[in-house]
């Protein structure tokens, strides 16, 4: 399992890319710092290690094992002062791009009164891992 530091840096970058911001991710370190700051107030940006690992597991399940249009429900229980997180992850379409199988994933997350919605493409790498990236229309 990846380390906390690796998850905290990889997940925001992957989600930022999924939000159509891959251009900023390709820029120098100031752009990454901007994104880290931008994501601080989001549900994704405030996940702790266990929450991020649980979400990543559900994302992998949605991408690997779920048919297009079928939602994967995800819940992380409240702990201490941290509110429960509820979400759905739904692959909405699949196609091949640059020789890689790719899936468009839609996510709806809710923690307390905060809601977050995003969608983006993930493509399966030769090592079996999914990577967020832009996909040709």
C-alpha positions as CSV (number, residue, x, y, z in Angstrom):
1,X,0.0,0.0,0.0
2,X,1.4,3.5,-0.9
3,X,2.6,5.7,1.9
4,X,0.5,8.5,3.3
5,X,2.7,11.1,1.7
6,X,2.4,9.4,-1.7
7,X,-1.4,9.1,-1.4
8,X,-1.8,12.7,-0.3
9,X,0.3,14.0,-3.2
10,X,-1.0,11.6,-5.9
11,X,-4.7,11.7,-5.1
12,X,-5.1,15.5,-5.4
13,X,-3.0,15.5,-8.6
14,X,-5.1,12.7,-10.1
15,X,-8.3,14.4,-9.2
16,X,-7.1,17.7,-10.4
17,X,-6.3,16.1,-13.7
18,X,-9.7,14.5,-13.7
19,X,-11.2,17.9,-13.3
20,X,-9.7,19.0,-16.5
21,X,-6.7,20.7,-15.1
22,X,-3.9,18.6,-16.5
23,X,-2.3,21.6,-18.0
24,X,-1.6,23.0,-14.5
25,X,-0.2,19.7,-13.4
26,X,2.4,19.9,-16.2
27,X,3.7,23.2,-15.0
28,X,6.4,23.9,-12.4
29,X,6.2,23.5,-8.7
30,X,4.3,26.8,-8.1
31,X,1.4,25.3,-9.9
32,X,1.4,22.2,-7.7
33,X,1.5,24.4,-4.6
34,X,-1.4,26.3,-6.0
35,X,-3.4,23.1,-6.5
36,X,-2.5,21.8,-3.1
37,X,-3.8,25.1,-1.6
38,X,-6.9,25.0,-3.8
39,X,-7.8,21.5,-2.8
40,X,-7.4,22.3,0.9
41,X,-11.0,23.3,1.3
42,X,-12.4,20.4,-0.6
43,X,-13.6,17.0,0.6
44,X,-10.8,15.3,-1.4
45,X,-8.2,17.8,-0.1
46,X,-9.1,17.1,3.5
47,X,-9.0,13.3,3.5
48,X,-6.8,11.7,6.1
49,X,-4.7,8.6,5.2
50,X,-7.3,6.0,6.1
51,X,-10.1,7.9,4.2
52,X,-7.8,8.3,1.2
53,X,-6.9,4.7,1.2
54,X,-10.5,3.6,1.5
55,X,-11.6,6.0,-1.4
56,X,-8.7,4.7,-3.6
57,X,-9.8,1.1,-3.0
58,X,-13.4,2.0,-4.1
59,X,-12.1,3.9,-7.1
60,X,-10.1,0.8,-8.2
61,X,-13.2,-1.3,-7.7
62,X,-15.3,1.0,-9.8
63,X,-12.7,1.1,-12.6
64,X,-11.8,-2.6,-12.5
65,X,-15.0,-4.4,-11.6
66,X,-18.0,-2.2,-12.4
67,X,-20.0,-2.0,-15.6
68,X,-20.7,1.5,-17.2
69,X,-23.6,3.1,-15.5
70,X,-23.4,1.0,-12.3
71,X,-22.5,2.9,-9.2
72,X,-20.2,1.9,-6.4
73,X,-21.3,3.2,-3.1
74,X,-18.6,4.4,-0.7
75,X,-19.0,5.4,2.9
76,X,-16.3,6.3,5.5
77,X,-17.7,6.4,9.0
78,X,-17.5,9.4,11.3
79,X,-14.5,9.3,13.7
80,X,-14.0,11.7,16.5
81,X,-14.8,15.2,15.2
82,X,-14.6,14.1,11.5
83,X,-18.0,13.6,9.9
84,X,-19.0,10.6,7.9
85,X,-18.3,10.8,4.1
86,X,-20.8,9.3,1.7
87,X,-20.2,9.0,-2.0
88,X,-20.9,7.2,-5.3
89,X,-18.4,6.4,-8.0
90,X,-19.9,5.6,-11.4
91,X,-18.0,4.6,-14.5
92,X,-20.1,6.3,-17.2
93,X,-18.2,5.3,-20.4
94,X,-15.3,3.2,-21.6
95,X,-13.1,3.4,-24.7
96,X,-9.5,2.8,-25.9
97,X,-7.2,5.8,-26.2
98,X,-3.6,5.5,-27.3
99,X,-3.8,1.8,-27.0
100,X,-5.0,1.9,-23.3
101,X,-8.4,1.0,-21.9
102,X,-9.9,4.1,-20.5
103,X,-12.9,4.8,-18.3
104,X,-14.7,8.0,-17.5
105,X,-15.5,8.1,-13.8
106,X,-18.1,10.3,-12.2
107,X,-18.0,10.9,-8.4
108,X,-20.4,12.5,-6.0
109,X,-19.1,13.0,-2.4
110,X,-20.8,14.4,0.6
111,X,-19.4,15.2,4.1
112,X,-21.8,17.1,6.4
113,X,-23.3,19.9,4.3
114,X,-20.4,20.0,1.8
115,X,-20.9,18.3,-1.5
116,X,-18.4,17.7,-4.3
117,X,-18.9,16.4,-7.8
118,X,-16.2,15.6,-10.4
119,X,-15.7,13.5,-13.4
120,X,-12.6,12.5,-15.4
121,X,-10.9,9.9,-17.5
122,X,-8.7,7.2,-16.0
123,X,-6.6,4.9,-18.3
124,X,-5.1,1.6,-17.3
125,X,-1.3,1.5,-17.5
126,X,0.8,-1.5,-18.5
127,X,1.5,-2.2,-14.8
128,X,-2.3,-2.5,-14.1
129,X,-2.6,0.8,-12.3
130,X,-5.1,3.5,-13.4
131,X,-3.8,7.0,-14.1
132,X,-5.9,10.1,-14.6
133,X,-5.3,11.8,-17.9
134,X,-7.0,13.6,-20.8
135,X,-8.5,11.4,-23.4
136,X,-9.2,12.4,-27.0
137,X,-12.8,13.0,-28.0
